[in-house]
């Protein structure tokens, strides 16, 4: 499927500077988004997407008010929207199986939009001018306008975004809660045997489904848990100078979880069943029988 920019098919580009040279108006739209005030989004009505995940729904889904994701440094966040149906897919891409993930995202949005005139819009947020140029490679793979220099160090301006499901507005966002099951979902990304991007939401049943998945053996997890914060930060991050403040705490929670659940097929997913969640009448996730 070709990407169309102002009625012209997107040309292949080899670098960020090449991209901006051909399409300078993207910088204007990026600056407009960067200038917006970040909103603090609570858990009510929220569908949060973790790293290496995507989720799709539409304005007809009364249980979801905001979709979003955060903690993107070298990662990229994408929003795929259908202009006719209002269906939206939010993803958090870290470079793993991006072509397959994009294919599945398009399939979910088009399935929700069948019979309705319109076209797909792609919005990409995240990445910055990191030393290893991880962001630039990921951006070009999905198709850096999110960079600020502080004391000689490049930082991302926007770490997270939200999508208002009623209006379709995209805005900079921060999320107090990133669950449910954000720690085991993080463990899947770190040492899971399946590196594919995962679709997390059944828009027909209005259910968030997690797993089942299995970790690779990690005999050194106990050793890592005892190491100082700076060692964990510098060895478990692609951008240790600019990670959000809770990065190390989250990594320690993941390590502890892996130690306590070395075989998640037994402890988290008995019988090979996923963990299912639905929104209750107050807009919060509650676990339901699978």
C-alpha positions in Angstrom: 0.0 0.0 0.0 1.6 3.3 -1.1 1.8 6.3 1.2 0.3 9.4 -0.3 1.6 12.9 0.6 -0.5 15.8 -0.7 -1.8 13.7 -3.6 1.7 12.4 -4.5 3.1 9.0 -3.7 5.8 9.1 -1.0 9.3 8.9 -2.5 11.9 6.6 -1.0 14.2 8.6 1.4 17.5 7.6 2.9 17.8 9.9 5.8 15.9 12.4 8.0 17.5 15.4 6.3 16.5 13.9 2.9 12.9 13.4 4.1 12.6 17.0 5.4 14.2 18.4 2.3 11.5 16.8 0.2 8.6 17.3 2.6 9.4 20.5 4.7 5.8 20.9 5.7 6.1 17.9 8.1 8.4 20.0 10.2 5.6 22.6 10.6 3.1 20.0 11.8 5.7 18.5 14.2 6.3 21.9 15.7 2.6 22.5 16.1 2.3 19.2 18.1 5.4 19.9 20.1 4.0 23.3 21.2 0.9 21.8 22.8 0.7 21.4 26.5 1.1 17.8 27.7 -2.1 16.4 29.3 -2.2 14.1 32.3 -4.5 11.2 31.4 -6.1 9.1 34.1 -7.1 5.4 34.0 -10.8 6.0 33.4 -11.7 5.1 29.8 -8.1 4.6 28.9 -6.7 1.9 26.6 -2.9 2.0 27.1 -0.5 0.4 24.6 2.8 -0.9 25.8 6.0 -1.4 23.9 5.8 -3.8 20.9 2.0 -3.7 21.0 -0.9 -2.1 19.1 -4.6 -1.8 19.7 -7.5 -0.8 17.5 -11.1 0.5 18.1 -13.5 3.1 16.9 -15.7 5.9 18.3 -18.6 3.4 18.5 -16.7 1.7 21.4 -18.3 3.5 24.4 -15.9 1.9 26.9 -12.8 3.6 25.4 -12.4 7.4 25.7 -8.6 7.7 25.1 -6.0 5.5 23.5 -2.3 6.2 24.1 1.2 5.2 24.8 4.3 6.7 26.5 8.0 6.1 27.3 9.1 6.4 23.7 12.7 7.5 23.4 14.2 5.7 20.4 10.9 3.9 20.0 8.2 5.4 17.7 4.4 5.8 18.4 2.1 5.6 15.4 -1.6 6.5 15.0 -3.4 5.0 12.0 -6.8 6.6 11.4 -9.6 6.1 9.0 -11.2 9.4 8.0 -14.6 8.0 7.4 -15.2 5.6 10.3 -13.0 7.3 12.8 -11.4 3.9 13.6 -8.0 4.3 15.2 -5.0 2.0 15.8 -2.2 3.1 18.2 1.1 1.3 18.2 4.4 1.4 20.1 7.1 0.3 17.7 10.6 -0.7 18.9 11.9 -2.1 15.6 10.7 -5.7 16.1 8.6 -7.1 13.2 7.5 -3.6 12.0 6.4 -4.7 8.5 4.3 -7.5 9.8 2.9 -5.2 12.5 2.0 -2.4 10.0 0.2 -5.0 7.9 -1.9 -6.2 10.8 -2.7 -2.6 11.9 -4.0 -1.8 8.4 -6.1 -4.9 8.4 -7.7 -4.1 11.7 -8.5 -0.5 10.8 -9.9 -1.5 7.4 -12.0 -4.3 8.9 -13.6 -1.8 11.3 -14.2 0.7 8.5 -15.8 -1.6 5.9 -18.5 0.1 3.8 -17.6 3.6 4.9 -15.9 6.0 2.5 -12.7 7.5 3.5 -8.9 6.9 3.5 -6.2 6.0 6.0 -4.0 8.7 7.7 -0.7 7.8 9.3 0.8 9.9 12.1 4.3 9.0 13.5 5.5 10.5 16.8 8.7 9.8 18.7 12.4 9.2 18.3 15.2 11.9 18.6 18.8 12.4 17.5 20.2 9.6 19.7 23.9 8.8 19.5 23.4 5.4 18.0 20.9 6.7 15.3 18.4 4.1 16.4 15.5 6.5 16.0 16.4 7.4 12.4 16.6 3.8 11.3 13.3 3.0 12.9 11.6 6.1 11.4 12.7 5.2 7.9 11.6 1.6 8.5 8.1 2.7 9.4 7.8 4.8 6.5 12.9 13.4 13.7 11.0 15.9 14.3 11.0 15.4 18.1 14.3 16.6 19.3 15.6 19.2 21.7 19.2 19.8 23.0 19.7 20.3 26.8 23.2 20.8 28.0 24.7 19.4 24.8 22.5 16.2 25.0 19.7 15.4 22.6 16.3 14.7 24.2 12.9 13.7 22.8 10.4 16.5 23.3 7.4 14.2 23.4 7.5 10.9 25.2 3.8 10.0 24.9 0.7 10.7 23.0 -3.0 10.3 23.4 -5.9 10.1 21.0 -9.3 11.4 21.9 -11.6 8.7 20.5 -14.6 11.0 20.2 -12.9 13.9 18.4 -9.9 12.1 16.8 -7.5 14.7 18.3 -3.9 13.7 18.9 -2.1 15.3 21.8 1.1 15.0 23.9 0.2 12.9 27.0 1.5 11.4 30.2 -0.2 8.4 31.9 -0.3 7.8 35.6 -1.3 4.1 35.1 0.0 1.9 32.3 -1.7 -1.3 33.0 -3.2 -3.7 33.4 -0.3 -6.2 33.8 2.3 -3.7 32.6 5.1 -5.6 34.3 4.5 -9.0 32.7 3.9 -7.2 29.4 7.3 -5.6 29.9 8.9 -9.0 30.6 7.5 -10.3 27.3 9.3 -7.5 25.5 12.6 -8.1 27.3 12.9 -11.8 27.2 9.8 -13.2 25.5 10.3 -15.9 22.9 7.9 -14.1 20.4 9.3 -10.8 19.2 6.3 -10.0 17.1 4.1 -6.9 17.7 1.0 -8.0 19.5 -2.6 -6.9 18.9 -4.0 -6.3 22.4 -7.6 -5.4 22.1 -10.7 -7.3 20.7 -12.9 -4.4 19.5 -15.8 -6.8 18.9 -15.8 -8.1 22.5 -14.5 -4.9 24.0 -11.8 -6.9 25.8 -8.1 -6.4 26.4 -6.3 -9.7 26.0 -2.8 -10.4 27.4 -0.9 -13.5 26.4 -0.4 -16.3 26.7 3.3 -16.0 26.2 6.5 -17.7 27.5 9.8 -16.2 28.6 13.2 -17.4 27.5 15.2 -18.8 30.5 17.1 -16.0 32.3 19.3 -17.6 35.0 21.1 -14.2 35.6 18.0 -12.3 36.6 18.8 -12.5 40.3 22.3 -11.1 39.6 20.9 -8.2 37.6 18.4 -7.4 40.3 21.3 -6.8 42.8 23.2 -4.4 40.5 23.3 -0.6 41.0 20.8 1.6 39.2 23.3 3.1 36.9 24.4 -0.4 35.6 20.8 -1.3 34.9 20.1 2.0 33.2 23.3 1.9 31.0 22.8 -1.7 30.0 19.1 -2.1 29.6 18.3 1.1 27.7 18.9 2.2 24.1 19.0 5.8 25.4 20.2 5.9 29.0 20.8 9.6 29.2 17.2 10.5 28.5 15.0 7.8 29.9 12.0 8.8 32.0 12.5 8.8 35.8 10.7 5.5 36.4 12.8 3.4 33.9 15.0 1.7 36.4 12.1 1.0 38.9 10.2 -0.6 36.0 13.2 -2.7 35.0 13.6 -3.9 38.6 9.9 -4.8 38.7 10.3 -6.8 35.5 13.4 -8.6 36.9 11.5 -9.5 40.1 8.5 -10.7 38.2 10.7 -13.0 36.0 12.3 -14.4 39.1 9.0 -15.1 40.7 7.4 -16.4 37.5 10.0 -18.4 35.6 7.2 -20.3 33.7 4.4 -17.8 33.0 2.5 -20.5 31.1 1.8 -22.1 34.5 1.6 -19.1 36.8 0.0 -16.4 34.6 -1.8 -18.4 31.9 -3.0 -21.7 33.3 -4.4 -23.9 30.7 -2.8 -21.7 28.0 -5.6 -19.1 28.4 -5.0 -15.3 28.0 -5.7 -12.8 30.8 -8.8 -10.9 29.8 -9.9 -7.5 31.0 -13.1 -5.4 30.4 -14.0 -1.9 31.4 -16.5 -1.7 34.4 -19.2 0.9 34.8 -16.6 3.4 36.2 -14.3 3.1 33.2 -11.6 1.0 34.9 -10.2 -2.4 33.8 -11.4 -5.5 35.7 -10.2 -9.0 35.1 -12.8 -11.4 33.7 -12.9 -15.2 33.2 -11.3 -16.4 30.0 
